[in-house]
Amino acid sequence: MPVTIPCYPQCIHDADVFIQSFRPGVCERRGLGPKDLARIRPRIIYVSVSCYGDGGPWATRGGYEPLSQTANGLAVDEGSYEHPRFAPTRTLNDLLAAYLAATGALGALIRRAREGGSYHAKASLTGASMWVQKLERLRDDEWRNISGDLTPLPVDLMRTQSGFGELKHAAPIVRFSETPAFWDKPPTCLWRGFFALARQKVIQSRRRLGYPGDFGPALSNSGTSHIVLRQSV
């Protein structure tokens, strides 16, 4: 099936890093595989994140956090065969795989600056917790009965202005002395664009049906979105 992305290939020509998390093979079938993009944009860094990696009998399967923790035995390590349990943090692979993928992209950018070329960085949810399993484990008495104040310190939090107002959220784990972390594009109110499009479609439909009147969005004091039809007299 040919790709149907409106900005393709224009957006690819301007990209340094391309990141996708589809099942292996999906992007290739749509002309967005690493070799396809490298032909369009030499020196591009291609990053793939999957559940089970790009090789083996489960490569083409979709999956998410709970499945990856179960498939590689982490749930058994944390509990038992009779009573498996997820990692204490609940989400482990979702975060770790993203950090590993970002690290791969940064490493590829550094190598590209030195040697040139295009590179493909790969990470997987299952592979992330398999790596954790290879590390030395804490003894049960070192973590099961932890007590004390776990309130985040001010340095662990940051504030960012967004379309929703000021957001207070966890700061990145990795910190640099000369380049403080920030959000270049913070979250925006996606519903504004959605209702603007919906308003336009309803107006067009009403005109085709011959109805007089106008259509407009309104917001209540609570912030709940409403659709209001105003009938002309």
URBELSUL-V503431 format. One line per field, one symbol per residue. phi: phi as a letter, one per 20 degrees, with the letter a starting at -180 (. if undefined). burial: I if it has 9 or more other C-alpha atoms within 8 Angstrom, else O. A space follows every 10 residues. Layout:
phi: ???
burial: ???
This chain:
phi: .ffcfgeeeg fffeeecdcb cffgoffffd mcffffffff cgmfddcdcc edndcnfdge eeabgffffe fenfffffca ffcfbfggem edfgefffff ffffffffff fffedmndcc ecbbffffff ffffffeffg febfdfcped fffgfecbdc fbfdofddbf fgfecdfdcg fbefcfgcef ffffffffff ffgfffffen efodcbebdf fenfecdddd efe
burial: OOOOOOOIOO OIOOIOIIOO OIIIOOIIII IIIIOIIIOI IIIIIIIIII IIIOOOOOII OOIIIOOIII OIOIIIOIII OOOIIIIOOO OIIIOIIIOI IOOIIOOIIO IIOOOOOIII IIIIIIIIII OOIOOOOOOO OOOOOOOOOO OOOOOIIIOI IIOIOOIOOO IOOOOOOOOO OOOOOIOOOO OOOOIIOOIO OIIOOIIOOO OOOIIIIOIO OOOOOOOOOO OOO
